[in-house]
C-alpha cells in the first residue's frame, strides 16, 4: 500500500530528511512507514460543549497506535455556539476551509473528526468531503440530564420556556436564576434534540461514524471505548482506501433526511446537509427534505418536540432502535465507514422504553418531517418544523408586525402600546446569511409580554434567519431570498396580511405582485444590514450563498481533493 504521507517521508534527499527529522521526537523508527492519522480536535475552553475532547482524543490515540498507525493531534478551529458573537454560523465556512487546508497541506493519510457543538461536526464533514481523505466522525456526546426541583431540565429548550414564564409573570425571576446551576450537569453538548445532538446522530445516519457511537453521553465511559475503536477504524480505512465520497452518496443523504424526521431533529440540519452535499457534488435540494421526509413519523419523544432528553434516548435503544422502525424507508445500499450498509447494523436493535422511542404503529406524530414552503414571500423556499409547532397555527392568516432588526425587536416587543394580538404574524428580517451577517438563531422571536401575560404561548413567526435546534414554536425560517439579497421579505409592511398554509406548503403576503415589487425596502432595514469592510466578514458577505443551497461560500462548493501540492523546500 502506497501511503500519501510517503510523499513527505520516503527517500534519502534533503526534503525527506527535514520532514522526518523534525517529526521524530521519540517516535519509533518505523513510524514514517505507518499510516499517519490526524485527530482533528475541536477541544476548547471557549467551546464548553467540547471542553472534554482532549480526553476523548487520548483514547483515539491509543486506538490508532494499537492498529499500527501514528496518531497526530491536530487542533482545528472550534466554534462555541453559546458564546460567539454575532453567531457561530458566521464562521462555520471558515472553520471548514481552515480544516480542509490543514488536511491537504500536512503529511496525513486519514483523519478522525472529533466534534460536538453545533457547527463543529458540520464544518469537519465539509472539510473532509472537500479533501476526500479516509475519515471517520467521533461525536463528543451529550451531557447528562439536568434536574431542577425534581423535574428534568433540558438545556436550551427550558431556557426559552422558563424565560418566557418569567416575562409572563408566572415564574419568579429568582427561581429562573436558581435553575441556571442545575441545567448543565456534566461535560458534553446540549442534551435536547438540538443541533449538536441532531448532527451527531445524522453523522451516524450518513454512515460516517462507527455504528452505535452517536448519542453516547459524554460522561459515559463507553464513549472512551468507542473512541479507541474509532482510532483503530481510522487506520483500517486507510488500508481499505475507503473515503468520504464512497460513503456520502445520495442514498446516505436520503437516510439522513429520514432520520432527521424520525428523531424530530433541528432545522439547522437542512443548511448543514445541503452544504456537505454541495462539497461532494451530490444533487441534494431543499425540496428533497420535503419529498423524502414529510411523511416520516416522529418517533423520538425528546425536547423540544417531546419531553425526554438525550440520556434517555441512549438507554431506550438509541438511534439504531429508531432507524429500525423506519428501515423500509432507508436506502439499503448506502454504506458506512465499516464498508457495510447502514441497514445491516440495525439487526438486533430493540426499543427498551416505548415512552422515549415510539413504534412505527404508535408514533408521536404521523407526518413530522421538515416542510418546505413556497409562495410570493419565499420564492426560493422557507422551512418549518411541524413537530415543534402548534397544530392550530399550521393554517393561519394574520396581520404582519414587522421588525427591521433584532435591536428593534428587543426595543419594541414589550411596549404595552404595541399594536399586536394573538393572530398577528411577527416578522423579523435582515437576519439571513448576508444581512446579519451569518444567519443567527433569532427566528424564534420572544412573544410580546402583554400577550404572554394573557396566556398566549405561541404565535406565527417569519424570519430569514435560523432558530436554535433546542427551540420550538410555529416558526417559519430560512426565508429565501433573504431580505439583504432583495427577497420579498424586505418589502413586507406592518399591517399586510400574511397567509401560512403548511398543508398546501404556502407562505404568501396578500399584496399584488406589482405593488410588492414596486415597494422600496425600509430605511430601518437598510441601515441595519451588515456592511463589513475587511477580513473574514467581508469575504463571507460577498460570497455566501443563500440558505436554500446551504449558505456555503460560492467558491468552496465542490471538492478539490488531496493531491497536487508542490514541495515545500
Secondary structure by P-SEA (a helix, b strand, c coil): cccccccccccccaaaaaaaaaacccccccccccbbbbcccccccccccccaaaaaaaaaaaaaaaacbbbbbbbcbbbbcccccccccccaaaaaaaaaaaaaaccccbbbbbbcccaaaaaaaaaaaaacccbbbbbccccccccccccccccaaaaaaaaaaaaaccccaaaaaaacccccccccccccccaaaaaaaaaaaaccccccccccccccaaaaaaaaaaaaaaaaaaaacccccccccaaaaaaaaaaaaaaccccaaaaaaaaaaaaacccccccccccccccccccccccccccccaaaaaaaccaaaaaaaacccccccccccccccccccccccccccccccccccccccccccbbbbbccccccbbbbcccccccccccbbbbbbccccaaaaaaccccccccccccbbbbbccccccccccccccccccccaaaaaacccccbbbcccccccccccccccccccccccccccccccccbbbbbbcccbbbbbcccaaaaaaccccaaaaaacccccccaaaaaaaccccccccccccccccccccccccccc
